[in-house]
């Protein structure tokens, strides 16, 4: 089957290469295609619209060996996964794209041997993202436009006393998709598993009102925890003082304090380029 990549992109700066998990740029995807002669793709993929009467919770997972599964997942969330973006970084498309009542079940796997043991974990993750992007373009006819916009962010930085982090003993190259993740949330705290600082910035973005960007200068893979915190009512931007939000409940710290006390890292209010993606068009998926 002939396939034309349905992605349009503005040229992005080279810093994207160093922060691939924030979202692999379309310009990088084009580069990989031209160097290999063939874009990475799933060998087989089953896509079905989820039964609207079944209210099973949506979920998605990258798996070892080049597998991707999704259950009752709205298309806009699959796009976010493919480009590693947060909700406020993706917009556009027909109304059904973002409807919670229109979810999809996907079972996809790569050709055997596509993800050999020992392949660098970053390479495995980036390859999976490209494969999912291609699947969206091929089966959902997704066409996107990407651009960087200057906006308020939090810079993840190191406190004066230095970081309080312990190196992970995990072999992420042996099983890339067992790393770069977390468990928990506000009420339980966060348990980071085999993460680097780019991962930490990306994960913290899920719990803050601004995107978080890694400016620590720290390399390596770590395991650590952040204790439960209070998620305060978000004030107006002008009320931020060096990235701190007031915690309404004095019995628990806010996220900024919990992060700083547990890790020696801090979030500082700043401005920077943030990637945004607009879905220009999409269609209901083609039959399997």
C-alpha positions as CSV (number, residue, x, y, z in Angstrom):
1,X,0.0,0.0,0.0
2,X,1.4,3.4,-0.9
3,X,1.7,5.8,1.9
4,X,2.3,9.6,1.9
5,X,3.1,11.2,5.3
6,X,0.3,13.6,6.0
7,X,2.3,16.0,8.2
8,X,3.1,19.6,7.6
9,X,5.5,21.4,9.9
10,X,7.4,24.6,10.4
11,X,11.2,24.2,10.8
12,X,11.9,23.8,14.5
13,X,15.1,24.8,16.3
14,X,17.8,22.2,17.1
15,X,16.9,22.2,20.8
16,X,14.1,19.8,19.9
17,X,16.7,17.1,19.4
18,X,17.7,17.3,23.0
19,X,14.2,17.2,24.3
20,X,12.6,14.5,22.1
21,X,10.1,13.3,24.7
22,X,8.4,16.7,24.7
23,X,7.4,15.8,21.2
24,X,9.4,14.5,18.2
25,X,9.2,17.2,15.6
26,X,7.9,16.5,12.1
27,X,11.2,17.8,10.8
28,X,13.0,15.0,12.6
29,X,10.5,12.5,11.2
30,X,11.3,13.6,7.7
31,X,15.0,13.3,8.4
32,X,14.7,9.7,9.6
33,X,12.7,8.8,6.6
34,X,15.2,10.2,4.1
35,X,18.2,8.5,5.9
36,X,16.6,5.0,6.1
37,X,14.6,5.1,2.8
38,X,11.6,3.7,4.6
39,X,9.7,5.3,7.5
40,X,9.2,3.1,10.6
41,X,5.7,1.5,10.7
42,X,3.7,-1.1,12.5
43,X,3.6,-4.4,10.7
44,X,-0.1,-5.0,11.6
45,X,-2.7,-2.8,13.3
46,X,-6.3,-3.4,14.3
47,X,-8.4,-0.3,14.8
48,X,-12.0,-0.3,16.0
49,X,-14.4,2.3,17.4
50,X,-15.2,1.4,21.0
51,X,-18.7,0.4,21.9
52,X,-20.3,3.7,23.1
53,X,-22.4,1.7,25.6
54,X,-19.2,0.4,27.3
55,X,-17.9,3.1,29.6
56,X,-14.5,1.4,30.1
57,X,-11.9,3.9,31.2
58,X,-9.6,5.0,28.4
59,X,-6.0,3.8,28.5
60,X,-2.9,3.5,26.2
61,X,0.4,1.7,26.5
62,X,3.7,1.3,24.6
63,X,4.9,-2.2,25.0
64,X,8.1,-4.2,24.6
65,X,9.0,-5.4,21.2
66,X,7.2,-2.5,19.4
67,X,3.6,-2.9,20.6
68,X,1.0,-0.2,21.1
69,X,-2.4,-0.8,22.6
70,X,-5.2,1.7,23.3
71,X,-8.7,1.1,24.8
72,X,-11.6,3.6,24.4
73,X,-9.1,6.4,23.6
74,X,-10.4,9.6,21.9
75,X,-8.4,10.4,18.8
76,X,-7.0,13.7,20.3
77,X,-5.5,11.8,23.2
78,X,-3.8,9.4,20.7
79,X,-2.4,12.3,18.8
80,X,-1.1,13.7,22.1
81,X,0.7,10.4,22.8
82,X,2.2,10.2,19.3
83,X,3.6,13.7,19.6
84,X,4.2,13.7,23.4
85,X,2.2,16.8,24.1
86,X,-0.1,18.1,26.9
87,X,-3.9,18.9,26.4
88,X,-3.3,22.6,26.0
89,X,-0.8,22.0,23.3
90,X,-3.1,20.2,20.8
91,X,-6.3,21.7,19.2
92,X,-8.4,21.6,16.1
93,X,-10.0,18.8,14.1
94,X,-13.7,17.8,13.7
95,X,-15.8,17.7,16.9
96,X,-15.6,13.9,17.2
97,X,-11.8,14.0,17.5
98,X,-12.0,15.3,21.1
99,X,-15.3,13.7,22.1
100,X,-15.2,11.4,25.2
101,X,-18.0,9.5,23.6
102,X,-16.0,8.5,20.5
103,X,-13.1,6.3,21.6
104,X,-11.0,3.8,19.7
105,X,-9.4,0.4,20.4
106,X,-6.0,-0.1,18.8
107,X,-3.8,-3.2,18.8
108,X,-0.6,-2.6,16.8
109,X,2.7,-4.4,16.7
110,X,6.0,-3.9,14.8
111,X,7.8,-6.4,12.7
112,X,9.7,-9.0,14.8
113,X,13.2,-7.8,15.4
114,X,12.4,-4.1,14.9
115,X,13.4,-3.4,18.5
116,X,16.4,-5.5,19.3
117,X,17.6,-5.9,22.9
118,X,20.2,-3.3,23.9
119,X,18.9,-0.7,21.5
120,X,19.2,2.7,23.1
121,X,16.0,3.4,25.0
122,X,15.5,6.9,23.6
123,X,15.8,5.5,20.1
124,X,13.1,2.9,20.9
125,X,10.7,5.5,22.3
126,X,11.3,7.9,19.4
127,X,10.8,5.1,16.9
128,X,7.5,4.2,18.5
129,X,6.3,7.8,18.3
130,X,7.1,7.9,14.6
131,X,5.3,4.7,14.0
132,X,2.2,6.0,15.8
133,X,2.3,9.2,13.9
134,X,2.4,7.3,10.7
135,X,-0.5,5.1,11.8
136,X,-2.6,8.2,12.5
137,X,-1.8,9.7,9.1
138,X,-2.5,6.4,7.3
139,X,-5.6,5.1,9.1
140,X,-7.2,8.3,10.4
141,X,-5.9,10.7,7.6
142,X,-4.6,13.0,10.3
143,X,-2.9,16.2,8.9
144,X,-1.3,18.4,11.5
145,X,0.5,21.8,11.6
146,X,3.1,22.4,14.3
147,X,4.8,25.5,15.6
148,X,6.6,26.9,18.5
149,X,5.0,29.7,20.6
150,X,6.7,31.9,23.2
151,X,4.7,31.6,26.4
152,X,5.0,31.3,30.2
153,X,6.7,28.1,31.4
154,X,8.3,26.7,34.5
155,X,12.1,26.1,34.3
156,X,13.2,22.9,36.2
157,X,16.4,24.0,37.9
158,X,18.8,22.8,40.7
159,X,18.7,24.4,44.2
160,X,21.9,26.0,45.5
161,X,22.6,23.0,47.7
162,X,22.6,20.6,44.7
163,X,20.3,17.8,43.8
164,X,19.3,15.0,46.2
165,X,18.9,12.2,43.6
166,X,20.1,8.6,43.5
167,X,21.0,6.9,40.2
168,X,18.7,4.2,39.0
169,X,20.0,0.6,38.7
170,X,17.5,-0.1,35.9
171,X,18.8,-1.2,32.5
172,X,16.6,1.0,30.4
173,X,18.2,-0.2,27.1
174,X,17.2,-3.8,27.9
175,X,13.5,-2.8,28.3
176,X,13.0,0.8,27.3
177,X,9.3,0.9,28.0
178,X,9.8,-0.1,31.6
179,X,11.6,3.3,32.2
180,X,10.7,6.9,31.7
181,X,7.4,6.6,33.6
182,X,5.7,7.3,36.9
183,X,3.0,6.1,39.2
184,X,0.8,8.1,41.6
185,X,-0.5,11.7,41.7
186,X,-1.3,14.6,44.0
187,X,-2.9,12.5,46.8
188,X,-0.3,9.6,46.8
189,X,2.8,11.4,45.6
190,X,4.8,10.5,42.6
191,X,7.0,7.5,42.1
192,X,9.5,8.1,39.3
193,X,10.9,5.0,37.6
194,X,14.0,5.1,35.5
195,X,13.6,8.8,34.5
196,X,16.0,11.5,33.3
197,X,15.4,15.2,33.8
198,X,13.6,15.6,30.5
199,X,11.1,12.9,31.7
200,X,10.7,14.7,35.1
201,X,9.9,18.0,33.3
202,X,7.4,16.3,31.1
203,X,5.7,14.5,34.0
204,X,5.6,17.6,36.2
205,X,3.8,19.4,33.3
206,X,0.8,17.2,34.0
207,X,0.4,18.7,37.4
208,X,1.2,22.3,36.9
209,X,-0.5,25.2,35.1
210,X,2.4,25.8,32.7
211,X,4.6,23.5,30.7
212,X,7.8,22.5,32.5
213,X,11.2,22.6,30.6
214,X,14.4,20.9,31.8
215,X,17.2,23.4,32.5
216,X,19.0,21.4,35.2
217,X,22.0,20.3,33.2
218,X,21.8,16.9,35.0
219,X,22.3,13.7,32.9
220,X,21.6,10.1,34.0
221,X,18.7,7.9,34.9
222,X,17.1,8.1,38.4
223,X,14.5,6.5,40.7
224,X,12.9,8.8,43.3
225,X,9.7,9.9,45.0
226,X,7.9,13.1,45.7
227,X,5.5,12.9,48.7
228,X,1.8,13.9,48.4
229,X,1.1,17.6,48.1
230,X,-1.8,20.1,47.9
231,X,-2.8,21.1,44.5
232,X,-3.7,24.8,45.1
233,X,-6.2,26.9,43.3
234,X,-4.3,28.4,40.4
235,X,-3.8,32.2,40.8
236,X,-3.4,34.7,38.0
237,X,0.0,34.6,36.4
238,X,1.1,37.9,37.9
239,X,0.8,36.5,41.4
240,X,3.6,34.0,40.9
241,X,6.7,34.7,42.9
242,X,9.7,32.9,41.5
243,X,7.5,30.0,40.5
244,X,5.8,29.5,43.8
245,X,2.1,29.0,44.3
246,X,0.5,29.5,47.8
247,X,-0.8,26.2,49.4
248,X,-4.2,26.7,50.9
249,X,-3.8,23.8,53.4
250,X,-0.8,24.3,55.7
251,X,-0.8,20.5,56.7
252,X,0.7,19.7,53.3
253,X,3.2,21.5,51.2
254,X,2.5,22.6,47.6
255,X,4.1,20.8,44.7
256,X,6.9,23.4,44.5
257,X,7.9,22.8,48.1
258,X,7.4,19.0,48.0
259,X,9.7,18.8,44.9
260,X,12.3,21.0,46.4
261,X,12.5,19.2,49.7
262,X,12.5,15.7,48.2
263,X,14.9,16.3,45.3
264,X,16.8,19.5,45.5
265,X,15.1,20.6,42.3
266,X,12.9,23.7,41.9
267,X,10.4,25.2,39.5
268,X,11.0,28.8,38.5
269,X,8.6,30.9,36.5
270,X,10.0,31.8,33.1
271,X,9.1,32.1,29.4
272,X,10.2,29.9,26.6
273,X,9.2,28.3,23.3
274,X,6.4,25.7,23.6
275,X,5.4,23.3,20.9
276,X,1.8,23.5,19.7
277,X,0.0,21.2,17.2
278,X,-3.2,21.9,15.3
279,X,-5.1,19.0,13.8
280,X,-6.1,20.4,10.4
281,X,-8.1,17.4,9.3
282,X,-8.9,13.8,10.3
283,X,-11.3,11.1,9.2
284,X,-12.9,8.1,10.8
285,X,-10.5,5.2,10.7
286,X,-10.3,3.0,7.6
287,X,-11.4,-0.6,8.1
288,X,-8.9,-3.2,9.3
